[in-house]
Amino acid sequence: MSVADAFWHLLNLFAPAALTGALAASGAKLLWRRTLAAVPWHRLALWAMAACSVVTLGGLVVFGQDGRMATYGAMALACAAVLWWRGFSRLR
């Protein structure tokens, strides 16, 4: 495997995590505009992307392959939990 192939494999591994985190942060900022006005979008998106990436790696370790529906379900739950924690908790 060449370096370019390895790069594309890693990019495709984390693409669903990045897209899910960015879309979830955008949706949260859109739906709760007033409540999340003080929280910057990029901070929400980075935390959500990080949580989704950790779940993706966990799913890869547990199941031995990526792209399992259980991993995607856990990704959605982790993303929602992190958005709630960083956006709505009083510990900001």
Residue pairs with C-beta under 8 A, 6 or more apart in sequence:
1 9
13 56
13 60
13 66
14 53
14 56
16 52
16 56
16 72
16 75
17 49
17 52
17 53
17 55
17 56
17 75
18 49
18 52
18 53
20 48
20 49
20 52
20 75
20 76
20 79
21 45
21 46
21 47
21 48
21 49
21 50
21 51
21 52
21 79
22 45
22 48
22 49
24 48
24 79
24 80
24 83
25 41
25 44
25 45
25 48
25 83
26 41
26 45
28 36
28 44
28 83
28 87
29 36
29 39
29 41
29 44
32 87
32 88
35 87
35 88
36 44
36 87
36 88
38 92
39 86
39 87
39 92
43 86
44 83
44 86
44 87
47 82
47 83
47 85
47 86
48 79
48 82
48 83
50 82
51 75
51 78
51 79
51 81
51 82
52 75
52 78
52 79
54 78
55 71
55 74
55 75
55 78
56 66
56 71
56 75
58 71
58 74
59 66
59 68
59 70
59 71
59 74
59 75
60 66
60 71
63 70
63 71
85 91
86 92
